[in-house]
Amino acid sequence: MAFINRKPLPFISLLYPFSAMAVKGLFLLLAIALTFLVVFDFSTAYDRPPAGKPLSVSHDRDSTSPQQVHISLVGEDKIRVTWISEDPTPSTVRYGTSPQVTNGISANGNASSYTYVTYKSGEIHDVVIGPLKPDTVYYYQCGLNSSPVFSFKTPPAQFPIKFAIVGDLGQTDWTNSTLQHVSKSNYNVFLLPGDLSYADTEQPLWDSFGMVVEPLASQSPWMVTQGNHEIEKIPAIHEDTFTAYNARWHMPFEESGSASNLYYSFEVFGVHVIMLGSYTDFGADSEQYKWLQSDLGKVDRTKTPWLVVLLHAPWYNSNYAHQGESESIDMKEAMEDLLYGARVDVVFAGHVHAYERFVSLLSF
Ligand SMILES: [Fe+2]
């Protein structure tokens, strides 16, 4: 294909100012060079403003109603529906192309919950539905047949495919304005390269984050990877990492041959997307590295001419914030040659809360 990249990796580091773009337009962006700022003038680096005002989120749903509904892609033609109920209810989704979902298909899944210090989550339901047709509106109902009916649209099976990409979403008044902005973009798939709720061990904030994103995340697939705010380890008190993230945001890692929810890949028509984990092992002898090597080896550029990678901690960053971190420097050292060898088209990152884009870079 004519647009397979033959140059070093273009790298896009982003945060609040969201980027929603048709993939076909990416090369135009890459023509804009900002890397000279690193070398010649650090004084123009972006000073990130203080965090926005926290949102106050509540709901008036009863204890058996689905909450925090979100969907994600599974394989070529399936969707995972995830929701939470405070009390146990059936892990069942009724769905179809008509709003009368009781006439549609019924699919069953499972439910789980987790504990974190004194917090116990609600029932986290996980149901995979499909096969589904591309570019089609489906209606669906979770749990009891008295529940509200939601709808989503599947991605098209032709170009253009439109992604919205937002890192470090959080739950402040800026989150609201960003999501309002995103909602007008008519995107097909939402990509989030880490730092979702900023719960930072306060587990009810994961529930409020789920409510904040539900209006969008129930309508189009949301594909996420982890950031530093998802780790949530408290030494000697809660030693496990990513407990809430893994329980609430199950991504299709099994389908891409990965052993961990912290790194995986998926395909939307013509695009192979790799979600890497900045906060799990990435060295040459790590499981993630071996998986990445294997996943890149399976990419068929005649089927998916676009190859896109997302991760949280940027490998290139001209800002004062987050300089010199191992997740940036050592991960770049370990994996950049792999991505370059596979002719990855573009890498998106988050973490810094500033938007910048680079010309193609390699070992810079
Ligand atoms: Fe971060």
Boltz pocket constraint, residues with backbone or C-beta under 6 A from the ligand:
constraints:
  - pocket:
      binder: B
      contacts: [[A, 168], [A, 194], [A, 195], [A, 227], [A, 228], [A, 229], [A, 312], [A, 350], [A, 351], [A, 352]]
      max_distance: 6.0
